[in-house]
Amino acid sequence: MDVIHFTSAATDPLKGFGSSGASFLPLAQGQGNSHISCLHLERDGKIQAPSISHSAALFCIHGCLSVKTPFPETQINLHTGMGAVFSPNEPYTLKSETGAILLIVESQELTAHARGISTPQKVAGATWPSDSMSA
């Protein structure tokens, strides 16, 4: 067993990709160009043009960030417990006003599983155990 720490202190500043306030750490590699990594975005951290040579699944594990796509022009806020799957060559940008931590899975091809795709019926009233239940 290999123990992996992906705290902020373990990451390296991300250079390139139009980034600022971003740090990165590769976590694991698989067969056929599969990679799992961690991205830390500081307050007002951003990545203007992440690598899009692979499919990518982004999972927000802490904080909140905005994801923008140009075609079609869309913006969505990902909060802790949310994610998005991008096809190869699908451009997007990332920005966090408050800071965020993401796990990133990259592979030649990824497809969101039907059970994982958010629908209004699935997420209406959904809470995490840490959410306050009192009004």
C-alpha atoms as an extended CHARMM CRD file, in Angstrom:
* protein
*
       135  EXT
         1         1  MET       CA              0.0000000000        0.0000000000        0.0000000000  PROA      1               0.0000000000
         2         2  ASP       CA              1.1760000000        3.5020000000       -0.8640000000  PROA      2               0.0000000000
         3         3  VAL       CA             -0.1750000000        6.3090000000        1.3060000000  PROA      3               0.0000000000
         4         4  ILE       CA             -0.8950000000        9.5450000000       -0.5610000000  PROA      4               0.0000000000
         5         5  HSD       CA             -1.2290000000       13.0210000000        0.9440000000  PROA      5               0.0000000000
         6         6  PHE       CA             -2.8660000000       15.6390000000       -1.2300000000  PROA      6               0.0000000000
         7         7  THR       CA             -2.9160000000       18.5000000000        1.2270000000  PROA      7               0.0000000000
         8         8  SER       CA             -1.9530000000       21.9440000000       -0.0320000000  PROA      8               0.0000000000
         9         9  ALA       CA              1.6100000000       21.6020000000        1.2840000000  PROA      9               0.0000000000
        10        10  ALA       CA              2.1460000000       18.5090000000       -0.9120000000  PROA      10              0.0000000000
        11        11  THR       CA              1.2030000000       20.2780000000       -4.1540000000  PROA      11              0.0000000000
        12        12  ASP       CA              3.3770000000       22.2680000000       -6.5540000000  PROA      12              0.0000000000
        13        13  PRO       CA              2.3900000000       25.6070000000       -8.0990000000  PROA      13              0.0000000000
        14        14  LEU       CA              0.7620000000       25.0650000000      -11.4750000000  PROA      14              0.0000000000
        15        15  LYS       CA              2.5860000000       26.9390000000      -14.1900000000  PROA      15              0.0000000000
        16        16  GLY       CA              1.0320000000       27.4420000000      -17.5840000000  PROA      16              0.0000000000
        17        17  PHE       CA             -2.5560000000       26.9220000000      -18.7380000000  PROA      17              0.0000000000
        18        18  GLY       CA             -3.2820000000       30.5770000000      -17.9420000000  PROA      18              0.0000000000
        19        19  SER       CA             -3.3040000000       29.7020000000      -14.2510000000  PROA      19              0.0000000000
        20        20  SER       CA             -2.8910000000       31.7710000000      -11.1150000000  PROA      20              0.0000000000
        21        21  GLY       CA             -3.4130000000       30.7130000000       -7.5190000000  PROA      21              0.0000000000
        22        22  ALA       CA             -3.4370000000       27.0530000000       -8.5440000000  PROA      22              0.0000000000
        23        23  SER       CA             -1.3630000000       24.1300000000       -7.3050000000  PROA      23              0.0000000000
        24        24  PHE       CA             -1.3430000000       20.5580000000       -8.5570000000  PROA      24              0.0000000000
        25        25  LEU       CA             -0.3140000000       17.0730000000       -7.5240000000  PROA      25              0.0000000000
        26        26  PRO       CA             -0.4460000000       13.8840000000       -9.6140000000  PROA      26              0.0000000000
        27        27  LEU       CA             -1.8360000000       11.0780000000       -7.4190000000  PROA      27              0.0000000000
        28        28  ALA       CA             -1.9940000000        7.8830000000       -9.5050000000  PROA      28              0.0000000000
        29        29  GLN       CA             -1.5150000000        6.6370000000      -13.0580000000  PROA      29              0.0000000000
        30        30  GLY       CA             -3.2990000000        3.8330000000      -14.8210000000  PROA      30              0.0000000000
        31        31  GLN       CA             -2.9190000000        1.8950000000      -18.0330000000  PROA      31              0.0000000000
        32        32  GLY       CA             -3.7360000000        3.6800000000      -21.2760000000  PROA      32              0.0000000000
        33        33  ASN       CA             -3.0960000000        7.2850000000      -20.2380000000  PROA      33              0.0000000000
        34        34  SER       CA             -5.3660000000        7.2900000000      -17.1930000000  PROA      34              0.0000000000
        35        35  HSD       CA             -4.4310000000        9.7560000000      -14.4600000000  PROA      35              0.0000000000
        36        36  ILE       CA             -5.8350000000       10.8660000000      -11.1090000000  PROA      36              0.0000000000
        37        37  SER       CA             -4.6590000000       14.1630000000       -9.6710000000  PROA      37              0.0000000000
        38        38  CYS       CA             -5.5290000000       16.8560000000       -7.1680000000  PROA      38              0.0000000000
        39        39  LEU       CA             -5.9510000000       20.5560000000       -7.8840000000  PROA      39              0.0000000000
        40        40  HSD       CA             -6.0050000000       23.2440000000       -5.2080000000  PROA      40              0.0000000000
        41        41  LEU       CA             -7.3710000000       26.6510000000       -6.1680000000  PROA      41              0.0000000000
        42        42  GLU       CA             -6.6770000000       29.5140000000       -3.7840000000  PROA      42              0.0000000000
        43        43  ARG       CA             -9.1290000000       32.3700000000       -3.2950000000  PROA      43              0.0000000000
        44        44  ASP       CA             -9.5240000000       33.9270000000       -6.7770000000  PROA      44              0.0000000000
        45        45  GLY       CA             -7.4650000000       31.0740000000       -8.2480000000  PROA      45              0.0000000000
        46        46  LYS       CA             -8.0960000000       30.2200000000      -11.8920000000  PROA      46              0.0000000000
        47        47  ILE       CA             -7.0890000000       28.0940000000      -14.8510000000  PROA      47              0.0000000000
        48        48  GLN       CA             -7.9350000000       29.6620000000      -18.1920000000  PROA      48              0.0000000000
        49        49  ALA       CA             -7.0800000000       26.7540000000      -20.4910000000  PROA      49              0.0000000000
        50        50  PRO       CA             -6.5950000000       23.3480000000      -18.8460000000  PROA      50              0.0000000000
        51        51  SER       CA             -5.2210000000       20.5290000000      -20.9580000000  PROA      51              0.0000000000
        52        52  ILE       CA             -8.0840000000       19.0060000000      -22.9410000000  PROA      52              0.0000000000
        53        53  SER       CA             -6.3170000000       16.1570000000      -24.7340000000  PROA      53              0.0000000000
        54        54  HSD       CA             -8.1760000000       13.5960000000      -22.5790000000  PROA      54              0.0000000000
        55        55  SER       CA            -11.6530000000       13.2220000000      -21.1580000000  PROA      55              0.0000000000
        56        56  ALA       CA            -11.7220000000       14.6690000000      -17.6580000000  PROA      56              0.0000000000
        57        57  ALA       CA            -13.9580000000       14.2110000000      -14.6490000000  PROA      57              0.0000000000
        58        58  LEU       CA            -13.6630000000       17.0180000000      -12.0830000000  PROA      58              0.0000000000
        59        59  PHE       CA            -14.9300000000       16.3350000000       -8.5610000000  PROA      59              0.0000000000
        60        60  CYS       CA            -15.1380000000       19.2170000000       -6.0740000000  PROA      60              0.0000000000
        61        61  ILE       CA            -14.2030000000       17.8070000000       -2.6670000000  PROA      61              0.0000000000
        62        62  HSD       CA            -13.9470000000       21.1410000000       -0.8540000000  PROA      62              0.0000000000
        63        63  GLY       CA            -15.1430000000       24.6740000000       -1.5330000000  PROA      63              0.0000000000
        64        64  CYS       CA            -16.7920000000       26.0560000000       -4.6490000000  PROA      64              0.0000000000
        65        65  LEU       CA            -15.7020000000       26.9610000000       -8.1560000000  PROA      65              0.0000000000
        66        66  SER       CA            -17.1750000000       28.2210000000      -11.4060000000  PROA      66              0.0000000000
        67        67  VAL       CA            -16.7720000000       26.2110000000      -14.5850000000  PROA      67              0.0000000000
        68        68  LYS       CA            -17.3280000000       28.0010000000      -17.8940000000  PROA      68              0.0000000000
        69        69  THR       CA            -17.6010000000       26.4900000000      -21.3560000000  PROA      69              0.0000000000
        70        70  PRO       CA            -17.6090000000       28.5200000000      -24.5740000000  PROA      70              0.0000000000
        71        71  PHE       CA            -19.5700000000       26.1680000000      -26.8730000000  PROA      71              0.0000000000
        72        72  PRO       CA            -22.3270000000       26.3500000000      -25.8170000000  PROA      72              0.0000000000
        73        73  GLU       CA            -21.6080000000       29.2910000000      -23.5400000000  PROA      73              0.0000000000
        74        74  THR       CA            -22.4160000000       27.9490000000      -20.0830000000  PROA      74              0.0000000000
        75        75  GLN       CA            -21.4230000000       28.6080000000      -16.4860000000  PROA      75              0.0000000000
        76        76  ILE       CA            -22.1000000000       26.3120000000      -13.5600000000  PROA      76              0.0000000000
        77        77  ASN       CA            -20.9800000000       26.5140000000       -9.9570000000  PROA      77              0.0000000000
        78        78  LEU       CA            -19.6410000000       23.2710000000       -8.5430000000  PROA      78              0.0000000000
        79        79  HSD       CA            -19.8560000000       22.9320000000       -4.7710000000  PROA      79              0.0000000000
        80        80  THR       CA            -18.4750000000       20.2130000000       -2.5310000000  PROA      80              0.0000000000
        81        81  GLY       CA            -19.9650000000       16.9080000000       -3.6170000000  PROA      81              0.0000000000
        82        82  MET       CA            -20.5160000000       17.9340000000       -7.2390000000  PROA      82              0.0000000000
        83        83  GLY       CA            -18.5930000000       17.1420000000      -10.3890000000  PROA      83              0.0000000000
        84        84  ALA       CA            -18.5940000000       17.4130000000      -14.1670000000  PROA      84              0.0000000000
        85        85  VAL       CA            -17.3620000000       15.1970000000      -17.0000000000  PROA      85              0.0000000000
        86        86  PHE       CA            -15.7750000000       16.7180000000      -20.1130000000  PROA      86              0.0000000000
        87        87  SER       CA            -15.1120000000       15.0710000000      -23.4590000000  PROA      87              0.0000000000
        88        88  PRO       CA            -11.6820000000       15.2720000000      -25.0990000000  PROA      88              0.0000000000
        89        89  ASN       CA            -11.1110000000       18.6530000000      -26.7730000000  PROA      89              0.0000000000
        90        90  GLU       CA            -14.0640000000       20.2260000000      -24.8900000000  PROA      90              0.0000000000
        91        91  PRO       CA            -12.6920000000       23.5800000000      -23.6650000000  PROA      91              0.0000000000
        92        92  TYR       CA            -13.5090000000       24.9670000000      -20.2250000000  PROA      92              0.0000000000
        93        93  THR       CA            -12.1280000000       27.3880000000      -17.6270000000  PROA      93              0.0000000000
        94        94  LEU       CA            -12.0680000000       27.1300000000      -13.8450000000  PROA      94              0.0000000000
        95        95  LYS       CA            -12.1990000000       29.9010000000      -11.2490000000  PROA      95              0.0000000000
        96        96  SER       CA            -12.8110000000       29.9470000000       -7.5150000000  PROA      96              0.0000000000
        97        97  GLU       CA            -13.6190000000       33.1070000000       -5.6030000000  PROA      97              0.0000000000
        98        98  THR       CA            -13.3990000000       31.3270000000       -2.2340000000  PROA      98              0.0000000000
        99        99  GLY       CA            -10.9360000000       28.4970000000       -2.8820000000  PROA      99              0.0000000000
       100       100  ALA       CA            -11.5620000000       24.8770000000       -3.8430000000  PROA      100             0.0000000000
       101       101  ILE       CA            -10.0110000000       21.4190000000       -3.9470000000  PROA      101             0.0000000000
       102       102  LEU       CA            -10.7320000000       19.1100000000       -6.8740000000  PROA      102             0.0000000000
       103       103  LEU       CA             -9.9450000000       15.5120000000       -7.6770000000  PROA      103             0.0000000000
       104       104  ILE       CA             -9.3920000000       15.0900000000      -11.4060000000  PROA      104             0.0000000000
       105       105  VAL       CA             -9.6880000000       11.8140000000      -13.2870000000  PROA      105             0.0000000000
       106       106  GLU       CA             -8.3770000000       11.8280000000      -16.8570000000  PROA      106             0.0000000000
       107       107  SER       CA             -8.5900000000        9.0560000000      -19.4200000000  PROA      107             0.0000000000
       108       108  GLN       CA             -8.8360000000        8.6040000000      -23.1810000000  PROA      108             0.0000000000
       109       109  GLU       CA            -12.6030000000        8.3760000000      -22.7800000000  PROA      109             0.0000000000
       110       110  LEU       CA            -14.9170000000        8.8800000000      -19.8000000000  PROA      110             0.0000000000
       111       111  THR       CA            -18.6860000000        8.8290000000      -19.7340000000  PROA      111             0.0000000000
       112       112  ALA       CA            -20.8370000000       10.0060000000      -16.8390000000  PROA      112             0.0000000000
       113       113  HSD       CA            -22.7960000000        7.0660000000      -15.4480000000  PROA      113             0.0000000000
       114       114  ALA       CA            -26.5630000000        7.5280000000      -15.8030000000  PROA      114             0.0000000000
       115       115  ARG       CA            -27.0640000000        7.0200000000      -12.0460000000  PROA      115             0.0000000000
       116       116  GLY       CA            -24.5900000000        9.7830000000      -11.2540000000  PROA      116             0.0000000000
       117       117  ILE       CA            -26.0130000000       12.4670000000      -13.5490000000  PROA      117             0.0000000000
       118       118  SER       CA            -27.8740000000       15.1500000000      -11.6080000000  PROA      118             0.0000000000
       119       119  THR       CA            -31.5420000000       15.7220000000      -12.3080000000  PROA      119             0.0000000000
       120       120  PRO       CA            -33.9300000000       18.0530000000      -10.4730000000  PROA      120             0.0000000000
       121       121  GLN       CA            -35.7170000000       15.0400000000       -9.0050000000  PROA      121             0.0000000000
       122       122  LYS       CA            -32.4760000000       13.5580000000       -7.6370000000  PROA      122             0.0000000000
       123       123  VAL       CA            -31.0750000000       16.6900000000       -6.0290000000  PROA      123             0.0000000000
       124       124  ALA       CA            -34.2070000000       18.4660000000       -4.7500000000  PROA      124             0.0000000000
       125       125  GLY       CA            -33.7870000000       18.8120000000       -1.0140000000  PROA      125             0.0000000000
       126       126  ALA       CA            -30.5390000000       16.8130000000       -0.9680000000  PROA      126             0.0000000000
       127       127  THR       CA            -28.2190000000       17.5020000000        1.9440000000  PROA      127             0.0000000000
       128       128  TRP       CA            -24.9000000000       16.2520000000        3.2550000000  PROA      128             0.0000000000
       129       129  PRO       CA            -24.6180000000       14.8650000000        6.7910000000  PROA      129             0.0000000000
       130       130  SER       CA            -22.6390000000       18.0090000000        7.7070000000  PROA      130             0.0000000000
       131       131  ASP       CA            -25.4580000000       20.3240000000        6.5620000000  PROA      131             0.0000000000
       132       132  SER       CA            -27.4490000000       21.9080000000        9.3390000000  PROA      132             0.0000000000
       133       133  MET       CA            -30.9880000000       20.5550000000        9.4440000000  PROA      133             0.0000000000
       134       134  SER       CA            -32.3060000000       23.4280000000       11.5610000000  PROA      134             0.0000000000
       135       135  ALA       CA            -33.8050000000       26.4940000000        9.9410000000  PROA      135             0.0000000000
